[in-house]
Amino acid sequence: MPPTHEVTNQVPDPYGHDQAEDPTLLAALHRAGAGWAEPELHALGRLAGTAEAAEWGRLANENPPVLRTHDRYGHRIDEVEFHPAWHELMRTAVSHGLHAAPWRDDRPGAHTARAAKFYLWGQVEAGHSCPISMTYAAVPALRATPELAERFEPLLASPEYDFGLRAPAGKRGLIAGMSMTEKQGGSDVRTNTTKATPHADGTYRLTGHKWFTSAPMSDLFLTLAQAPGGLSCFMLPRVLPDGTLNRLMLQRLKDKLGNRSNASAEIEYDGAVGWLVGEEGRGVRTIIEMVNMTRLDCTLGAASGMRLGAVRALHHATHRRAFGAALVDQPLMRNVLADLVVESEAATTVALRLAAATDGSLAGDEQETLVRRLGLAVAKYWVCKRGPAHAAEALECLGGNGYVEESGMPRLYREAPLVSVWEGSGNVAALDALRAMARQPATVEAFFAEVGQAAGADRRLDAGIAELRKQLGDLTELEYRARRLVELMAVTFQGSLLVRYGDPAVADAFCASRLGGDHGGAFGTLPAGVDTEAVLARARYV
């Protein structure tokens, strides 16, 4: 080999480890009583840490889905074609129960166990998480009409991934999608114009156009349309029970910033057959539980991306040398890396806490229901908002190598803004937190009871909680101040969880920087005295 072709000081591939060796994740799993899921989590973690799984993610993104509106004879088929790697990702997710399986599992912490696996497998490839999340979220909405739930829930919860255009009853397992927004309204779904006309057989015929339809290759969709009684929720299968295609025409696939492996479409309903879910005129109330479940997954998805970014940045810095020393041994880089790990652990802890609150809420625990209602809106706003800045900083830790597609960091960076937009952008989430507090004042009491469990453990956290009470007592220009208020709620929530359950070095660094004000405007501005070695050990695979 000519001397000019010698390769030195390059970082080895980050494969061959168990990604479930995540102390924050495992501790949250056991706190929720879901320790029974740890063996499967490790099995999934070992697969997630392989070069093979990484290759599935690469191929699925470099070969995005293709819309096939017609077959070669001119027949309308409205099918989406995917690379085989996509199907491997989906098959793994479904077989491990990341979709609707928890709804048929009465073990303690079933939803937390599912959340842990969703967070873990999403680090391999985030795009396919969308249909997995939609399927998970569809079940509670379908339960508003018990006969539909009885018919479809077992197939939605099946561990079999069965892709293809066939009637739902003839498949081994189903995937669900959501079709809510329209061109003129976006998040303001009450302005939807799609119409639903009732028929004598109990079905409806839907006519209209949907601007964003998640996972258009799904077997069935939940959608909103204007019925005689007002905005209502409907279930539409892609293939009708008699085997004919429903009148759902895919107009085009969206050309998106990220999330390239997943298809998002504009759909036209031209007399599409649908079944009413819930009552006429109560469509938003019916579908809101689906939205809440996907908001949980948005928070989990952001935390998943942060974990991946922090681990990859630390891996690079551990093996790369510059200016006579390993990057990880240089003080300023240690500050940056530790800051990324602190943010990641705070995001993971609050996301898994909300998954546990979901378990509690479904079991009828009123306190957990209230914490979940307000906490989801707060965390959805803040954790998802932090994701893009975190991804950018993690990418920068790799320097020019991080800007190259082969590193995987550009894909992480492009993906990061999605969850902040999906299921309501930042303003929607912040205002929803205000709405929750106004309509259900008990959520405020429940929130303070939750963060108050750490009272007296850290003076900076105590000061943050006191400031939050003061801010909530001031009703002037509340909407104008919503982002600042919800941010403070989020960091006090995270701080209280870290103080109670987190590593002491991480909790101290978080409270000093995020609550104590000893932090700059960028990552890598932690105060002196942080135990960076203890923090970094949390993101270093053995």
Secondary structure, DSSP 8 states (H G I E B T S, - for coil): --GGG---S----S-SS-TT--HHHHHHHHHTT-GGGHHHHHHHHHHHTSHHHHHHHHHHHHS--EEEEE-TTS-EEEEEE--HHHHHHHHHHHHTT-SSGGGG--STTHHHHHHHHHHHHTTT-STTHHHHHHHHHHHHHHTTSHHHHHHHHHHHT-S----SSS-GGGSS---EEEE---TTTTT-GGG---EEEE-TTS-EEEEEEEEEEE-TTSSEEEEEEEETTEEEEEEEESB-TTS-B-SEEEEEE---SS-TTS-EEEEEEEEEEEEEES-TT-HHHHHHHHHHHHHHHHHHHHHHHHHHHHHHHHHHHHH-EETTEEGGGSHHHHHHHHHHHHHHHHHHHHHHHHHHHHHHHHTT-HHHHHHHHHHHHHHHHHHHHHHHHHHHHHHHHTGGGGGSGGGSHHHHHHHTTHHHHTTS-HHHHHHHHHHHHHH-THHHHHHHHHHGGGTTS-HHHHHHHHHHHHHHT--TTTTTTHHHHHHHHHHHHHHHHHHHHS-HHHHHHHIIIIIS----SSSS---TT--HHHHHGGG---
